[in-house]
Amino acid sequence: MISMPGRKVLFWAAVYLTAQFAYVLFDRLYSNWLIWRDIGGAFGFWDVQLGLAPIVAGEVLAVVAAALMIVWNFRARARPATEVTYLFWVGLAIMAFFGPTLVTGLAYSARGFSPGGPSFEMWLQPAVPFVVGLLMVLTALGMTIRRLNRKPVPAAT
């Protein structure tokens, strides 16, 4: 079992990530609102930066993932945390951190826009750590499911 200092580090990392993701989400929406408020087209607002809707969806999911980390810290503080628990939450934090950048790169690539250099670099660079985080989450879930599905082994005679 891992002691409580690890949980405190995870808690403050979740607070930081939630604040950062919320700020980036607010910044994207506010800057696009400033651009499109005089034009008056609601559709145009979401079309800024080659498709604002998928980017905002990625940012909202990042905020939700970071907020879930905070909620988990408060709800589960009486139970000891295992390595699997930290593997899951750190993997989710990595996915949340690189997810919005990955969504932005995919949105640019889907529209054929390449601001200098190959367009695949915009989504390939954040995709590698995102996949590592995904593997961490899937490993933690697999270990948890395997532990829950453990059947009693008959005693040797």
Long-range contacts (C-beta under 8 A, 24 or more apart in sequence): 1-80, 1-81, 1-82, 2-80, 2-81, 2-82, 2-83, 2-85, 2-86, 6-81, 6-86, 7-73, 7-77, 7-81, 10-69, 10-73, 10-86, 10-89, 10-90, 11-69, 11-70, 11-73, 13-69, 13-93, 14-66, 14-67, 14-69, 14-70, 14-73, 14-89, 14-93, 15-70, 17-62, 17-66, 17-69, 17-93, 17-96, 17-97, 18-63, 18-66, 18-67, 18-69, 18-70, 21-59, 21-62, 21-63, 21-66, 21-96, 21-100, 22-63, 24-59, 24-100, 25-56, 25-59, 25-60, 25-62, 25-63, 28-52, 28-55, 28-56, 28-59, 29-56, 49-104, 50-107, 50-108, 50-111, 50-113, 51-107, 51-110, 51-111, 54-103, 54-106, 54-107, 55-100, 55-103, 55-104, 55-107, 57-103, 58-99, 58-100, 58-102, 58-103, 58-104, 59-100, 61-96, 61-99, 62-96, 62-97, 62-99, 62-100, 65-92, 65-93, 65-95, 65-96, 66-93, 66-96, 68-92, 69-93, 84-140, 84-143, 84-144, 84-147, 85-140, 87-136, 87-137, 87-139, 87-140, 87-143, 88-136, 88-137, 88-140, 88-141, 88-144, 90-133, 90-136, 91-132, 91-133, 91-134, 91-135, 91-136, 91-137, 91-139, 91-140, 92-133, 92-137, 93-133, 94-129, 94-130, 94-132, 94-133, 94-136, 95-130, 95-133, 95-134, 95-137, 97-129, 97-133, 98-126, 98-127, 98-129, 98-130, 98-133, 99-126, 99-130, 101-125, 101-126, 102-126, 102-127, 102-130
